[in-house]
Amino acid sequence: MSKNFWKNKRILITGHTGFKGSWLALLLNQLGANVYGLSNEKKEGIYEIVEKSQFLIKEYFENINNIDNENAEKILGEIEPDIVFHFAAQSLVYKGYLYPKDTINTNILGTYNILDYVDKLTSAKTITVATTDKVYIKPQINNVETDELGGKDFYSASKAGAEFIIQAFLNNKERADLNVTVIRSGNVIGGGDRGEYRLMTDLINSIYSNRDFELRKPESIRPWQFVLDSLWGYLLATEDSYSNNRSEIFNLNSAVNNKYTAKRLVDLYLEYWGSGSPRVEVTKQMFQETDILTINSSKAENELGWVPIYNVEETIKQIVVWEKRFKEDKEPLTSNNQISEYISLRD
């Protein structure tokens, strides 16, 4: 990747207050981009670093599910983005069970709204959309990008539905020079994730509140992935789309980490955390989820040169360092140091 590519680019991140959106804002800031954010609300965790540090040129708060043309035109007219990262989503499986209609509206209608407004109201050349590794109808196999999509729960189905909308949009968009790249990333972990009922979030909350940690699926295996490894793949795919005028789909899967169970991640975290670790109690899962989930990312490796560089042990160490520092001062130093170190490893 050419790091100079991002210098002075005007970037809009929807969902910039979320976990991945906030880390992306920090990463792009170090690469010299002018970053803007659009979300429906402020959130805890890594976003508190972004907000406090004023890394964003400007941020806007609107619900993209029902944003009207006037507000969309005003916001996009002020930003004039070169590239849009669409991260805004209802990203939790359990909330899909509890709030199916909201999940469908956010993940399908919200995606369409962003595509439509960017197409009509901007000269942006690329929209990069985050979907999920859970869009495949057969999650238990090593899916490639051309395998069949679908979902047995509302979250997965809504994300698969968003991809169908994207394909329809590509067939009907107004501008030939606008491209859409879709990223299906594995289970991303890193410092500052506060998504409810996520493994690391629940563990960190247990530590902070001095209570037992409830582990629901100890033997489940996921394509665990350090947040900066994942976001580097997003950057590579976006630069490729922008520079080569093409729309593509890429799986991002950390194959080196697919052998680790949820229990192993928890054990590593508590080992590195040290004193003050909670007691772990295995409990019954709340909702049905697949036991083993992996995806094949050979396309990203072959076409983009993307490979993850952090194994699970190093990833967990990074999270522990980040969380301990965040608990003390909520300053950007640790985040920026981790990003700088990561960029240097990519040189």
N, C-alpha and C positions, 0 to 999 in steps of 0.2 A: 504494500500500500504506500502511496505517496502521501506523506504527512502534509506536504505543502498543498495538496489538493483541498484540504479543509480550511486553509487560511482565508479569512474574511468571507467565507461562505455564509449566507444567511439561512439559518436552520430553524425550523419550527418543530418542536416536539410536543405532540399531544400526549397527555398522561405524564407530564414532566414531574409531577409531584409523587409519582409512584416509584417503586424500587429501581427498576431498570431505567426508567425515564430520567431519574435524578442522577444516577451514575453516568448515563450517556451525556447529560448536560455538563457534568464535571470533566468528562473525557474530551468532549468537543471543545470545551473552553481551553484546555491545555493544548489542543491542536490548532488553536487560533481562530476558531469559528465564532460567529456572532449568533448566540443562541437565544431563542424565544420559547416560551412555554404556554401551553393551553391545556387547562384541566378544569374539572368541575369543583374541586375542593383541595384544600391543603391537607397534608398527611404527616404522620410521625415518621421517625427513622431518618434515613439518608436525606430526605428532602429538607429537613431542618438545617442541615449543613449548607445545602444549595441556597435556601432562602436567606440564611444569616450572612452568607458570604457575598451575596449580590453578584453571582456569576452570570446571571441572566441579563440580557439587555432589557427585556420586559416580559412580564407574565400576565396572562389573561385567565379569567375564571368564568367559564360558560359551560353549560351542559350540551355536549355535542349531539346528544340524541334529538334535541329539539331546537337547536340554535337556528335563528331565523336568518334570512338572506341579508338583512340590513347589518346585523352584528357581525356576521361572517365576512361581509364585504369590508366593513370597517377594520376588523382585526387583520385580515389577510392583506388589505391595502396598506396598512401601516408596516407590516413585516416585509412584504414582497419576498417571500422565501424562494431560495434556489432549490431547497430539498425539504421534504416533510417526512418526519418519522412518526408514524401513527402507532403509539403505544397505549393510548387510552382504551380501557377495556374493563369488563368484569372478568377477573382472571382467576377466580377461585371455584373449584369444582363443587364444594359444599354449598356455596351461595347460589350456584346454578340449581341445585335441588330445592333450596329454600325460596328463591326468587326467580323462577324460570322466565317470567315475562320481562323483568328488568334486565336479565342476562341477555335475552334475545334482542331487546331494544338496543342495548349498549353495543353488543358485539356485531350485530348485523346492521341495524339502522344507523348507528353511530359511524360505522365504517363507510357505509354508502355516503353519508353526509360529507365526510371529509373528502372522499374521492371526488364527489360532485363539485363541491365548492372550490377545491384546488384546481380542478379542470377548468372551471368557468371564470374564476376570479384571480388567477395568478399565472405567472409564466414559469412556475417551478417545473423542473425537468424530471424529477424522480420523487415518488412516494414509496417509502419502505414501510410495510405493514407487518407487525408482529402477530402471528397467529399462535400455534402451539404444536408440540409434538403429539398432542392427543387428538389430532384431527383424523387419524386413520381408523377405518372401520374395523381393522384387525390389529389392535395395538400390540398384540403379543408377538408379532413377527418383526423382522428387521426391515422396516418399511423404507422404500426409496420414494422420491418425490412424485413418481407417476402412479403409485399405488392408490387404491380406492379410498375415498374420503367418507366419513360418516361419524356418528357418535351415539352412544347408548345413554349418555346423560346430557342434560341441557347445556352445560358448558361446552363439552366437546362438539355437540351438534351445532351450537351457535357459532363456534369458530370454523367448523366445516362450512356452515352456511355463509359466513363472511367470505370464505374463499370462492364459493360459487358466485357471490355478488361481484367479487373482484374480476373474475373471468368474464362475467357479463359486461362489466364496466369497460374492460379492455376492448371488447367488441363494439362498444358504442360511445366511447369517449370522443370529445370534440377535437382535441389536439393530438396530432400524430406524434409530437415530440415529448409527450408526457408518458412516462413509464412507471410501472408498479412492480416492485420487488417484494416477494413474500418470504418471510423467515419463519421456519418452524424450529424453534430452539428447544433443547432439552431442559431439564429441571435446573434452573439457574439459582445459585446461592451466593451470598456475599454479605458483607457488613451492611446493617441498616435496613434489612427486609423486615417489614412489620405487617405483611399480609396474614390475615387470620387463618388459623388451622394449617399453617405451613410448618414443616418440621423445625427449621431453625428458629422461626419466630416463637413457636410454643416453648422451645427449649430455653431461649433467652429470657422470655417472660417468666418462666419458672425460676430461673436463677435470680432475676431481679426482685421477684416477689417472695423468694425463700419458701417455695412450695414444691411438692412432688411434681415430677414431669410425667405426663401421660403419653405413652408411645403406642399409637394405634395399630400400625402395621410394621412390626419390627423386621420382617423378612422381605419387605417390598424392595425392589430394585428399580432405580430410575437412572436416566442419563444425566447424572449430576454434572454440573458445569459451573466454573467460577464466572462471576458476572462479567468480568473484563474479557475473558475468553469469548463469551457469547457476544458481547458488544463489538469486539474486534471483527467478528464475522459479519455483523450488521454493517459495519463501516466498509469492509471489503466489497460486500455485495452491492452496497449503495453507490460506491465509487464506480464499480463495474457498470451498473445500470446507467449512471449519469454520463460516463465517458463513452460508452459503446451503444447508447440509445437502445437498450433492450430490457424487456421485462422477464424476470426469472423467478424460480422458486428454489429455496435452498433449505435443506435440513442442517441443523447444527447439533452435533452429538459428540460428547466427550467419551469416545470409546474406551479410553484407558480407565475410566471411572465407572464403567457399567457393572463391574463385579461387586460393588459395595451395596450392602443392605442399609436400610434406614438405621438399624440398631448400631451398625459399625460407625456411621457418621456421628451418632450421638455419643458413643464410647470415645471416639477420637476427640470430640469437642470437650467433653468433661475431663479427659486426660490433660488437654492443653490448658483448660481453664484453671484447674487446680482446686484450691480450697474454696469452699462455699458452693460446691456442686450439689444439685438436688438429687434426691432418690428417684430412680426411674421405675415407673409402674406400667406394665403392659396392659392396655385396656382394649375393649372391643371397638372396632372401627364404626364410625357414624354412618358412612355411606359406602356404597359399592364402588371399588376401584380395582383396576387390574393389578396383579401382583408384580409382574415384570413388564417394563416398558423400555424399549430401545428403538432408535431410528438410525438409518444409515446416512452418513454425511460424506460419502466418497465424492459426490458431485462438488461439494464446496471445497474439498481438498484438491480435486483435480482442476477445477475451473478458477478457483479464487486463491489457491494456495493456503487455505485456512486449516490450521490444526490447533487444538487446544494445547497450552503449554503448562498448565497447572494441574497436578494430580490432586486427589482428594485430600491427602495429608497437608499439602501446602495450602490448599483452599481453606481448610478448616483453621489452620494457623492464622491466615489472613483475617478470617472472620473474628476470631478470638481477639486478636490485636486491635481490630477496629472497634469492637464492642466495648472492650475495656477502656479504651481512650474516649469513646463517645459518652460512656457513663460518667466520666470525670468532667469533660469540658465542652463537648459538642462543637469542637473547632474543626476546620477543614484540613488541618495538617496531615492527619493520618490518611484521609481519602486521597489527597493530592500526592502524598508520598507513594501510596500503593499504585496510583495511576502512573506516576513518573517511573517507578521501578518496572511496571509492566511494559511501558513503551520502550524502555531501554532493552528489555529482554527480546522485544520484537525487532530491534535494529539489526 
